[in-house]
Amino acid sequence: MKPAGSGDDQSAVPTLTKGLVRMLESSQDGKLDLKAASQELKAPRSTIDYVSTILEGIQFLKRISSDVVQMTGA
């Protein structure tokens, strides 16, 4: 996966969204550490927070703490 800040910024958010969703779905308990996601996806933490806020807004996930989110219904 191409790092988020490496050129085509229009594709960064959809690519990161897909990455976060994949990571959440593969998690045993539906929880995801956003610091780890930022490192694995090679994206700035602020962009990861932006995407997670959008997913929280559509009730796909909820924030457990400042660093951890959980898929709703998990």
OpenMM code with the backbone's topology and positions (N, CA, C; nanometers):
from openmm import Vec3, app, unit

residues = "MET LYS PRO ALA GLY SER GLY ASP ASP GLN SER ALA VAL PRO THR LEU THR LYS GLY LEU VAL ARG MET LEU GLU SER SER GLN ASP GLY LYS LEU ASP LEU LYS ALA ALA SER GLN GLU LEU LYS ALA PRO ARG SER THR ILE ASP TYR VAL SER THR ILE LEU GLU GLY ILE GLN PHE LEU LYS ARG ILE SER SER ASP VAL VAL GLN MET THR GLY ALA".split()
positions = [
    Vec3(0.0845, -0.1170, 0.0000),
    Vec3(0.0000, 0.0000, 0.0000),
    Vec3(0.0893, 0.1237, 0.0000),
    Vec3(0.0542, 0.2190, -0.0801),
    Vec3(0.1289, 0.3431, -0.0929),
    Vec3(0.1041, 0.4317, 0.0301),
    Vec3(0.2075, 0.4951, 0.0854),
    Vec3(0.1874, 0.5838, 0.1997),
    Vec3(0.0894, 0.6956, 0.1664),
    Vec3(0.0093, 0.7355, 0.2645),
    Vec3(-0.0993, 0.8304, 0.2421),
    Vec3(-0.0523, 0.9643, 0.1873),
    Vec3(0.0595, 1.0140, 0.2300),
    Vec3(0.1026, 1.1455, 0.1877),
    Vec3(0.1921, 1.1445, 0.0650),
    Vec3(0.1879, 1.0388, -0.0144),
    Vec3(0.2851, 1.0256, -0.1224),
    Vec3(0.2286, 1.0573, -0.2596),
    Vec3(0.1507, 1.1606, -0.2703),
    Vec3(0.1100, 1.2003, -0.4038),
    Vec3(-0.0391, 1.2176, -0.4188),
    Vec3(-0.1091, 1.1134, -0.4567),
    Vec3(-0.2498, 1.1215, -0.4909),
    Vec3(-0.3361, 1.1265, -0.3652),
    Vec3(-0.3535, 1.2477, -0.3100),
    Vec3(-0.4268, 1.2629, -0.1845),
    Vec3(-0.5751, 1.2329, -0.1984),
    Vec3(-0.6305, 1.2430, -0.3207),
    Vec3(-0.7720, 1.2125, -0.3384),
    Vec3(-0.8013, 1.0657, -0.3125),
    Vec3(-0.7055, 0.9799, -0.3365),
    Vec3(-0.7289, 0.8377, -0.3131),
    Vec3(-0.6878, 0.7946, -0.1732),
    Vec3(-0.6251, 0.8822, -0.0962),
    Vec3(-0.5748, 0.8445, 0.0358),
    Vec3(-0.6877, 0.8071, 0.1319),
    Vec3(-0.7921, 0.8880, 0.1399),
    Vec3(-0.8989, 0.8618, 0.2369),
    Vec3(-0.9725, 0.7318, 0.2049),
    Vec3(-1.0140, 0.7073, 0.0806),
    Vec3(-1.0795, 0.5784, 0.0536),
    Vec3(-0.9877, 0.4590, 0.0796),
    Vec3(-0.8608, 0.4717, 0.0452),
    Vec3(-0.7660, 0.3635, 0.0676),
    Vec3(-0.7486, 0.3375, 0.2164),
    Vec3(-0.7356, 0.4425, 0.2961),
    Vec3(-0.7217, 0.4264, 0.4409),
    Vec3(-0.8497, 0.3712, 0.5029),
    Vec3(-0.9634, 0.4146, 0.4518),
    Vec3(-1.0907, 0.3640, 0.5032),
    Vec3(-1.0991, 0.2130, 0.4821),
    Vec3(-1.0657, 0.1679, 0.3626),
    Vec3(-1.0670, 0.0238, 0.3338),
    Vec3(-0.9684, -0.0501, 0.4246),
    Vec3(-0.8519, 0.0087, 0.4452),
    Vec3(-0.7524, -0.0527, 0.5319),
    Vec3(-0.8001, -0.0647, 0.6752),
    Vec3(-0.8595, 0.0429, 0.7277),
    Vec3(-0.9119, 0.0393, 0.8651),
    Vec3(-1.0234, -0.0640, 0.8794),
    Vec3(-1.1129, -0.0678, 0.7822),
    Vec3(-1.2241, -0.1640, 0.7885),
    Vec3(-1.1697, -0.3067, 0.7849),
    Vec3(-1.0722, -0.3330, 0.6981),
    Vec3(-1.0116, -0.4667, 0.6916),
    Vec3(-0.9479, -0.5036, 0.8254),
    Vec3(-0.8761, -0.4079, 0.8851),
    Vec3(-0.8102, -0.4345, 1.0130),
    Vec3(-0.9137, -0.4612, 1.1231),
    Vec3(-1.0219, -0.3834, 1.1247),
    Vec3(-1.1269, -0.4050, 1.2241),
    Vec3(-1.1926, -0.5412, 1.2059),
    Vec3(-1.2222, -0.5764, 1.0813),
    Vec3(-1.2888, -0.7038, 1.0538),
    Vec3(-1.2002, -0.8239, 1.0875),
    Vec3(-1.0693, -0.8071, 1.0752),
    Vec3(-0.9798, -0.9190, 1.1042),
    Vec3(-0.9430, -0.9284, 1.2522),
    Vec3(-0.9795, -0.8265, 1.3288),
    Vec3(-0.9523, -0.8269, 1.4723),
    Vec3(-1.0449, -0.9266, 1.5422),
    Vec3(-0.9904, -1.0003, 1.6374),
    Vec3(-1.0695, -1.1018, 1.7085),
    Vec3(-1.1850, -1.0418, 1.7875),
    Vec3(-1.1620, -0.9250, 1.8483),
    Vec3(-1.2650, -0.8634, 1.9315),
    Vec3(-1.3262, -0.7385, 1.8688),
    Vec3(-1.2917, -0.7107, 1.7435),
    Vec3(-1.3473, -0.5940, 1.6749),
    Vec3(-1.2857, -0.4633, 1.7195),
    Vec3(-1.1755, -0.4697, 1.7966),
    Vec3(-1.1092, -0.3480, 1.8445),
    Vec3(-0.9836, -0.3217, 1.7632),
    Vec3(-0.9482, -0.1933, 1.7548),
    Vec3(-0.8312, -0.1546, 1.6773),
    Vec3(-0.7586, -0.0402, 1.7469),
    Vec3(-0.6286, -0.0572, 1.7650),
    Vec3(-0.5433, 0.0484, 1.8189),
    Vec3(-0.5058, 0.1410, 1.7027),
    Vec3(-0.5442, 0.2668, 1.7127),
    Vec3(-0.5218, 0.3610, 1.6033),
    Vec3(-0.3741, 0.3943, 1.5833),
    Vec3(-0.2949, 0.3869, 1.6899),
    Vec3(-0.1499, 0.4083, 1.6742),
    Vec3(-0.0907, 0.2979, 1.5875),
    Vec3(-0.1286, 0.1744, 1.6161),
    Vec3(-0.0792, 0.0609, 1.5378),
    Vec3(-0.1291, 0.0695, 1.3941),
    Vec3(-0.2538, 0.1100, 1.3759),
    Vec3(-0.3093, 0.1235, 1.2407),
    Vec3(-0.2334, 0.2291, 1.1619),
    Vec3(-0.2005, 0.3379, 1.2275),
    Vec3(-0.1251, 0.4451, 1.1623),
    Vec3(0.0103, 0.3948, 1.1139),
    Vec3(0.0761, 0.3165, 1.1962),
    Vec3(0.2072, 0.2617, 1.1583),
    Vec3(0.1939, 0.1595, 1.0466),
    Vec3(0.0972, 0.0704, 1.0587),
    Vec3(0.0816, -0.0353, 0.9589),
    Vec3(0.0404, 0.0209, 0.8227),
    Vec3(-0.0484, 0.1214, 0.8244),
    Vec3(-0.0966, 0.1797, 0.6991),
    Vec3(-0.0047, 0.2912, 0.6477),
    Vec3(0.0981, 0.3223, 0.7253),
    Vec3(0.1948, 0.4275, 0.6885),
    Vec3(0.1238, 0.5591, 0.6575),
    Vec3(0.0370, 0.5971, 0.7495),
    Vec3(-0.0419, 0.7185, 0.7344),
    Vec3(-0.0303, 0.8028, 0.8603),
    Vec3(-0.0396, 0.9346, 0.8457),
    Vec3(-0.0356, 1.0207, 0.9649),
    Vec3(-0.1522, 0.9892, 1.0586),
    Vec3(-0.1249, 0.9975, 1.1857),
    Vec3(-0.2287, 0.9687, 1.2855),
    Vec3(-0.3488, 1.0611, 1.2675),
    Vec3(-0.3252, 1.1866, 1.2290),
    Vec3(-0.4365, 1.2806, 1.2104),
    Vec3(-0.5312, 1.2328, 1.0999),
    Vec3(-0.4774, 1.1723, 0.9961),
    Vec3(-0.5606, 1.1209, 0.8876),
    Vec3(-0.6377, 0.9971, 0.9339),
    Vec3(-0.5729, 0.9124, 1.0115),
    Vec3(-0.6408, 0.7955, 1.0685),
    Vec3(-0.7556, 0.8420, 1.1587),
    Vec3(-0.7315, 0.9446, 1.2406),
    Vec3(-0.8362, 0.9986, 1.3273),
    Vec3(-0.9520, 1.0553, 1.2445),
    Vec3(-0.9198, 1.1229, 1.1341),
    Vec3(-1.0221, 1.1785, 1.0453),
    Vec3(-1.1124, 1.0671, 0.9922),
    Vec3(-1.0519, 0.9611, 0.9416),
    Vec3(-1.1284, 0.8490, 0.8867),
    Vec3(-1.2096, 0.7811, 0.9964),
    Vec3(-1.1516, 0.7623, 1.1136),
    Vec3(-1.2253, 0.6958, 1.2216),
    Vec3(-1.3424, 0.7822, 1.2690),
    Vec3(-1.3277, 0.9133, 1.2647),
    Vec3(-1.4383, 1.0028, 1.3010),
    Vec3(-1.5532, 0.9894, 1.2017),
    Vec3(-1.5202, 0.9770, 1.0739),
    Vec3(-1.6239, 0.9558, 0.9726),
    Vec3(-1.6953, 0.8232, 0.9980),
    Vec3(-1.6187, 0.7173, 1.0232),
    Vec3(-1.6790, 0.5861, 1.0494),
    Vec3(-1.7614, 0.5869, 1.1783),
    Vec3(-1.7186, 0.6674, 1.2745),
    Vec3(-1.7963, 0.6817, 1.3983),
    Vec3(-1.9267, 0.7556, 1.3695),
    Vec3(-1.9206, 0.8552, 1.2818),
    Vec3(-2.0395, 0.9336, 1.2464),
    Vec3(-2.1477, 0.8512, 1.1786),
    Vec3(-2.1078, 0.7497, 1.1050),
    Vec3(-2.2081, 0.6625, 1.0405),
    Vec3(-2.2347, 0.5380, 1.1247),
    Vec3(-2.1880, 0.5413, 1.2471),
    Vec3(-2.2104, 0.4366, 1.3476),
    Vec3(-2.1557, 0.3008, 1.3058),
    Vec3(-2.0426, 0.3024, 1.2328),
    Vec3(-1.9740, 0.1785, 1.1984),
    Vec3(-1.8843, 0.1351, 1.3124),
    Vec3(-1.8338, 0.2341, 1.3864),
    Vec3(-1.7490, 0.2038, 1.5004),
    Vec3(-1.7755, 0.3032, 1.6115),
    Vec3(-1.7237, 0.2704, 1.7300),
    Vec3(-1.7323, 0.3630, 1.8436),
    Vec3(-1.5949, 0.3724, 1.9067),
    Vec3(-1.5691, 0.4860, 1.9667),
    Vec3(-1.4415, 0.5104, 2.0317),
    Vec3(-1.4449, 0.4538, 2.1726),
    Vec3(-1.3453, 0.3698, 2.2044),
    Vec3(-1.3317, 0.3123, 2.3378),
    Vec3(-1.2445, 0.4042, 2.4234),
    Vec3(-1.1394, 0.4561, 2.3627),
    Vec3(-1.0497, 0.5530, 2.4267),
    Vec3(-0.9926, 0.6403, 2.3162),
    Vec3(-0.9020, 0.7281, 2.3500),
    Vec3(-0.8447, 0.8159, 2.2475),
    Vec3(-0.7648, 0.7373, 2.1437),
    Vec3(-0.7171, 0.6185, 2.1792),
    Vec3(-0.6354, 0.5391, 2.0886),
    Vec3(-0.7014, 0.4110, 2.0363),
    Vec3(-0.8187, 0.3771, 2.0875),
    Vec3(-0.8803, 0.2492, 2.0512),
    Vec3(-1.0242, 0.2709, 2.0050),
    Vec3(-1.0589, 0.2045, 1.8942),
    Vec3(-1.1960, 0.2054, 1.8458),
    Vec3(-1.2451, 0.0615, 1.8376),
    Vec3(-1.3772, 0.0461, 1.8353),
    Vec3(-1.4371, -0.0872, 1.8253),
    Vec3(-1.5493, -0.0821, 1.7242),
    Vec3(-1.5554, -0.1831, 1.6409),
    Vec3(-1.6616, -0.1955, 1.5441),
    Vec3(-1.7921, -0.2132, 1.6199),
    Vec3(-1.8969, -0.1434, 1.5795),
    Vec3(-2.0244, -0.1580, 1.6489),
    Vec3(-2.0823, -0.2950, 1.6178),
    Vec3(-2.1442, -0.3526, 1.7152),
    Vec3(-2.2008, -0.4866, 1.7008),
    Vec3(-2.0985, -0.5969, 1.7203),
    Vec3(-1.9714, -0.5612, 1.7485),
    Vec3(-1.8688, -0.6638, 1.7658),
    Vec3(-1.8642, -0.7101, 1.9098),
] * unit.nanometer
topology = app.Topology()
chain = topology.addChain("A")
for resn in residues:
    res = topology.addResidue(resn, chain)
    for name in ("N", "CA", "C"):
        topology.addAtom(name, app.Element.getBySymbol(name[0]), res)
